[in-house]
Amino acid sequence: MKRIIAMCIALCTVMTGFAQVDSTGTQNEGDTIRVGGMVIIRSGNKDNKQRSFHYKTRKTYKPSNISTNWGIIDLGIANYVDNTNYGSAEAQAYAPGSNENYFDLKNGKSINVNIWIVTQKVNLIKHYVNLKYGVGLELNNYRYKAPIRYDDKPDANLTNPPIVTLDPEVALGNRHYSKNKLAADYLTVPLMLNFNFTPNRQRAFGLSAGVSAGFLYSARNKTVTSDEGKRKAKDDFDLERWKLSYVGELSLGFLKLYGSYAFKSMYKRGLDITPYTVGFRISNW
């Protein structure tokens, strides 16, 4: 009914415009009139008494109750909050001689890349409130300033053997590090409640918040030095196998931001280091 009323108003407006054109002869060759979501286009010129018009409606996006998205990519930074008491026996047992500067990061080179294999969004309340979930890979690279090394073959005779040591060859001038990073990769499942303020737009404005559970499937310490070249140590390094995190997303049309903050330290013992990420999300939602 609203569309019919709008069409009648538009037709009256166009017919009035025709009468004015015939009496004055100053009308342009073509006119466009917009009425709500409808566009009226009139064609013709002052020398042509036969005029025609047509209308077209503005397309609106109609979301489905269940939508699936494949291959979402996140690009951001990986960092952490270090609350370790380096004077404790536990910290010194894990990293002998360590202090507050041991695990300082090169912030511009510590990156997070997430590859969400598949995600789904389920309508809960008129597409304004939705449930979002998925599965993907969290890839974190922590680049260290100090020449620390992770040991993938600790002393099996010790209950809690040292894992991280400061390379003494650097102090002696025998070795130089050009790269030193810890890679921690997780298979992760996020679960979020989504609030979409513009459900009739394909590029939404809204936010999402929830939690994620990640399983550590790969960890490695990679170094590149002047005398050894590339070196890789692969182990879990007493990292927690499971990582539970708060996760969030902010959607501003084409621009999407994401973030995560873990519940607790990423290490089982010795270190109190809580990881977080923040960055841009590449998605067609």
Rosetta blueprint (number, residue, H / E / L):
1 M L
2 K H
3 R H
4 I H
5 I H
6 A H
7 M H
8 C H
9 I H
10 A H
11 L H
12 C H
13 T H
14 V H
15 M H
16 T H
17 G H
18 F H
19 A H
20 Q H
21 V H
22 D H
23 S H
24 T H
25 G L
26 T L
27 Q L
28 N L
29 E L
30 G E
31 D E
32 T E
33 I E
34 R E
35 V E
36 G L
37 G L
38 M E
39 V E
40 I E
41 I E
42 R E
43 S E
44 G L
45 N L
46 K L
47 D L
48 N L
49 K L
50 Q L
51 R L
52 S E
53 F E
54 H E
55 Y E
56 K E
57 T E
58 R L
59 K L
60 T L
61 Y L
62 K L
63 P L
64 S L
65 N L
66 I E
67 S E
68 T E
69 N E
70 W E
71 G E
72 I E
73 I E
74 D E
75 L E
76 G E
77 I E
78 A E
79 N E
80 Y E
81 V E
82 D E
83 N L
84 T L
85 N L
86 Y L
87 G L
88 S L
89 A H
90 E H
91 A H
92 Q H
93 A H
94 Y H
95 A L
96 P L
97 G L
98 S L
99 N L
100 E L
101 N L
102 Y L
103 F L
104 D L
105 L E
106 K L
107 N L
108 G L
109 K L
110 S L
111 I E
112 N E
113 V E
114 N E
115 I E
116 W E
117 I E
118 V E
119 T E
120 Q E
121 K E
122 V E
123 N E
124 L E
125 I E
126 K L
127 H L
128 Y L
129 V E
130 N E
131 L E
132 K E
133 Y E
134 G E
135 V E
136 G E
137 L E
138 E E
139 L E
140 N E
141 N E
142 Y E
143 R E
144 Y E
145 K L
146 A L
147 P L
148 I E
149 R E
150 Y E
151 D L
152 D L
153 K L
154 P L
155 D L
156 A L
157 N L
158 L L
159 T L
160 N L
161 P L
162 P L
163 I L
164 V E
165 T E
166 L E
167 D L
168 P H
169 E H
170 V H
171 A H
172 L L
173 G L
174 N L
175 R L
176 H L
177 Y E
178 S E
179 K E
180 N E
181 K E
182 L E
183 A E
184 A E
185 D E
186 Y E
187 L E
188 T E
189 V E
190 P E
191 L E
192 M E
193 L E
194 N E
195 F E
196 N E
197 F L
198 T L
199 P L
200 N L
201 R L
202 Q L
203 R L
204 A L
205 F E
206 G E
207 L E
208 S E
209 A E
210 G E
211 V E
212 S E
213 A E
214 G E
215 F E
216 L E
217 Y E
218 S E
219 A E
220 R E
221 N E
222 K E
223 T E
224 V E
225 T E
226 S L
227 D L
228 E L
229 G E
230 K E
231 R E
232 K E
233 A E
234 K E
235 D L
236 D L
237 F L
238 D L
239 L E
240 E L
241 R L
242 W E
243 K E
244 L E
245 S E
246 Y E
247 V E
248 G E
249 E E
250 L E
251 S E
252 L E
253 G L
254 F L
255 L E
256 K E
257 L E
258 Y E
259 G E
260 S E
261 Y E
262 A E
263 F L
264 K L
265 S L
266 M L
267 Y E
268 K L
269 R L
270 G L
271 L L
272 D L
273 I E
274 T E
275 P E
276 Y E
277 T E
278 V E
279 G E
280 F E
281 R E
282 I E
283 S L
284 N L
285 W L
